[in-house]
Amino acid sequence: MKSGKILTMLFAIAIAATSLAMVSTNLHAEAGQGNLTINVTADKTSASQGDTITYTYTVYNGTSDNITNIAISDSKFGTISLPVTMLASTENVTATYAYAVLTSDLPGPIVNKATVQGTNSTSENLTATSDPVSVALTANKNLMTKAEILKFSGVPGKGIDTAPGLQKYFNSNSQAADHAGKKAKNGKNYGKNHGGTDDGETDD
């Protein structure tokens, strides 16, 4: 009778030990779980042509493994250089990219996101993509030719791109640039009507 109880107790202890071992293993697995992540920020929420937007890329290794061959690709700017291409577990690396806003970026916004790739110790490829970053744009007409202002304002006309007089800039001391698009819209075909001649506001 006593031997039977002893066997039952030993069996129960063995089951309990097995259960504890399983719990311990599961907890360890959960603690080791994580992801390769990337975050992108811009130092401006709005900009104009000629302004420089500085983007900051932060890559974090949230896994329990080393990640090598780390590379970043931006949807607008292409490859982003990193100071290191290997991260140990819980390490991070930061890179920056400066972009000068162009007239061709108008009317905006400038929207981009980045994807990071890497390889762990078992040759598994890891990938993560950031949330998109959006920077609104406002036009600085003092940095635009007459033709660029007219096209930006939605003025039609096949001659706008070729008319010599429209490839010049307005006088920055006047308000002619601010009124150019509004004035031109009153005509049916600004480029044709002004084929190669100034609009009379060049020296205003």
C-alpha positions as CSV (number, residue, x, y, z in Angstrom):
1,M,0.0,0.0,0.0
2,K,2.8,2.4,1.0
3,S,4.7,1.5,-2.2
4,G,1.7,2.3,-4.3
5,K,1.3,5.7,-2.7
6,I,5.0,6.4,-3.2
7,L,4.8,5.5,-6.9
8,T,1.7,7.8,-7.2
9,M,3.5,10.6,-5.6
10,L,6.6,10.1,-7.7
11,F,4.5,10.1,-10.8
12,A,2.8,13.3,-9.7
13,I,6.1,15.0,-9.0
14,A,7.4,13.9,-12.4
15,I,4.3,15.5,-14.1
16,A,4.7,18.7,-12.2
17,A,8.4,18.9,-13.0
18,T,7.6,18.4,-16.7
19,S,5.0,21.1,-16.6
20,L,7.4,23.5,-14.9
21,A,10.0,22.8,-17.5
22,M,7.5,23.5,-20.3
23,V,6.5,26.8,-18.7
24,S,10.1,27.8,-18.2
25,T,10.8,27.1,-21.9
26,N,7.8,29.0,-23.1
27,L,8.7,32.0,-21.0
28,H,12.2,32.0,-22.3
29,A,11.0,31.9,-25.9
30,E,8.7,34.8,-25.4
31,A,11.4,36.8,-23.7
32,G,13.6,36.2,-26.8
33,Q,11.0,37.3,-29.3
34,G,11.4,40.6,-31.1
35,N,11.7,42.3,-34.4
36,L,14.0,44.4,-36.6
37,T,12.3,47.8,-36.8
38,I,12.9,51.1,-38.5
39,N,11.6,54.6,-37.7
40,V,11.9,57.7,-39.9
41,T,11.4,61.3,-38.8
42,A,11.8,64.7,-40.6
43,D,13.0,67.9,-38.9
44,K,10.3,69.9,-40.7
45,T,6.5,69.5,-41.2
46,S,6.5,72.0,-44.0
47,A,9.1,73.5,-46.4
48,S,9.6,75.5,-49.6
49,Q,12.0,75.2,-52.6
50,G,15.6,75.6,-51.5
51,D,14.9,74.5,-47.9
52,T,16.7,71.4,-46.6
53,I,14.8,68.7,-44.9
54,T,16.9,66.4,-42.7
55,Y,15.5,62.9,-42.3
56,T,16.6,60.6,-39.4
57,Y,16.5,56.8,-39.7
58,T,16.7,54.7,-36.6
59,V,17.1,50.9,-37.0
60,Y,16.6,48.8,-33.9
61,N,17.4,45.1,-33.4
62,G,14.8,43.8,-31.0
63,T,15.6,40.2,-31.7
64,S,17.8,37.9,-29.5
65,D,20.2,37.4,-32.4
66,N,22.9,39.4,-34.2
67,I,21.7,40.9,-37.5
68,T,24.2,41.5,-40.3
69,N,24.1,42.9,-43.8
70,I,21.7,45.7,-42.7
71,A,20.7,48.0,-45.4
72,I,18.1,50.8,-45.8
73,S,16.2,51.8,-48.9
74,D,14.1,54.9,-49.0
75,S,11.1,55.0,-51.4
76,K,12.1,58.5,-52.6
77,F,15.8,58.8,-52.0
78,G,17.0,55.3,-52.6
79,T,19.9,53.8,-50.6
80,I,20.6,55.4,-47.2
81,S,24.2,54.9,-46.0
82,L,24.7,53.5,-42.5
83,P,27.7,53.8,-40.3
84,V,27.5,50.1,-39.4
85,T,25.8,47.1,-41.1
86,M,25.7,44.8,-38.0
87,L,23.7,45.1,-34.9
88,A,23.8,42.9,-31.8
89,S,20.6,42.2,-29.9
90,T,19.0,45.4,-28.5
91,E,21.4,47.6,-30.4
92,N,20.4,50.4,-32.7
93,V,22.0,52.6,-35.4
94,T,21.0,56.0,-36.7
95,A,21.6,57.6,-40.1
96,T,20.6,60.9,-41.6
97,Y,19.8,62.2,-45.1
98,A,19.5,65.8,-46.1
99,Y,17.3,66.7,-49.0
100,A,17.0,70.1,-50.7
101,V,13.5,70.8,-51.9
102,L,13.1,71.4,-55.6
103,T,10.5,73.3,-57.6
104,S,9.6,70.0,-59.3
105,D,8.5,68.7,-55.9
106,L,5.6,71.2,-55.9
107,P,2.8,71.2,-55.1
108,G,3.8,68.5,-52.6
109,P,3.6,67.0,-50.1
110,I,6.9,65.0,-50.1
111,V,6.0,61.6,-48.9
112,N,8.5,58.8,-48.2
113,K,9.0,55.7,-46.2
114,A,12.0,53.4,-45.7
115,T,12.5,49.6,-45.7
116,V,15.3,47.9,-43.7
117,Q,16.7,44.5,-44.5
118,G,19.1,42.2,-42.6
119,T,20.2,38.6,-42.0
120,N,20.3,36.7,-38.7
121,S,22.7,34.0,-37.7
122,T,20.5,31.3,-39.4
123,S,20.6,33.2,-42.7
124,E,17.0,34.2,-42.4
125,N,16.2,37.5,-44.1
126,L,14.5,40.0,-41.9
127,T,12.6,43.0,-43.3
128,A,10.7,46.0,-41.8
129,T,9.1,49.1,-43.3
130,S,8.6,52.4,-41.5
131,D,5.4,54.5,-41.4
132,P,5.3,57.1,-44.1
133,V,6.6,60.6,-43.4
134,S,4.8,63.6,-45.0
135,V,6.2,67.1,-45.4
136,A,3.8,69.8,-46.8
137,L,5.2,72.3,-49.3
138,T,4.5,75.9,-50.0
139,A,5.7,77.7,-53.1
140,N,8.4,80.4,-52.9
141,K,7.6,82.2,-56.1
142,N,10.7,84.3,-55.9
143,L,12.7,81.2,-56.7
144,M,10.5,80.3,-59.7
145,T,10.7,81.5,-63.3
146,K,7.6,83.0,-64.8
147,A,6.9,79.8,-66.7
148,E,7.1,77.7,-63.5
149,I,4.7,80.1,-61.7
150,L,2.2,80.0,-64.5
151,K,2.3,76.2,-64.7
152,F,2.1,75.9,-60.9
153,S,-1.0,78.2,-61.0
154,G,-2.7,75.9,-63.5
155,V,-2.4,78.3,-66.5
156,P,-2.7,76.5,-69.8
157,G,-0.6,77.3,-72.8
158,K,1.7,75.3,-75.1
159,G,4.1,78.2,-75.4
160,I,4.8,78.6,-71.7
161,D,7.8,76.2,-71.7
162,T,9.4,77.8,-74.8
163,A,8.6,81.5,-74.7
164,P,12.0,83.2,-73.9
165,G,10.4,85.9,-71.9
166,L,8.8,83.4,-69.5
167,Q,12.1,81.7,-68.6
168,K,13.1,84.7,-66.5
169,Y,12.5,85.5,-62.9
170,F,10.2,88.3,-61.6
171,N,11.8,91.2,-59.7
172,S,12.0,90.0,-56.1
173,N,11.2,93.5,-54.8
174,S,7.8,93.6,-56.5
175,Q,4.6,91.6,-56.0
176,A,4.4,90.6,-59.6
177,A,5.2,87.0,-58.9
178,D,2.3,86.7,-56.5
179,H,-0.2,88.1,-59.0
180,A,1.1,86.4,-62.1
181,G,-0.9,83.2,-62.0
182,K,-4.1,85.1,-61.1
183,K,-3.6,87.6,-63.9
184,A,-2.8,85.0,-66.5
185,K,-5.9,82.9,-65.8
186,N,-8.0,85.7,-67.2
187,G,-6.5,84.9,-70.7
188,K,-7.3,81.8,-72.7
189,N,-3.8,80.9,-73.7
190,Y,-1.1,82.9,-71.8
191,G,1.9,81.2,-73.6
192,K,0.4,81.9,-77.0
193,N,-0.7,85.5,-76.2
194,H,2.8,86.3,-74.9
195,G,4.8,84.2,-77.3
196,G,8.3,85.0,-76.2
197,T,7.6,88.4,-74.8
198,D,7.7,89.7,-71.3
199,D,4.4,90.2,-69.6
200,G,5.3,93.8,-68.7
201,E,6.0,92.9,-65.0
202,T,9.7,91.8,-65.3
203,D,11.1,95.0,-63.8
204,D,8.3,95.8,-61.4
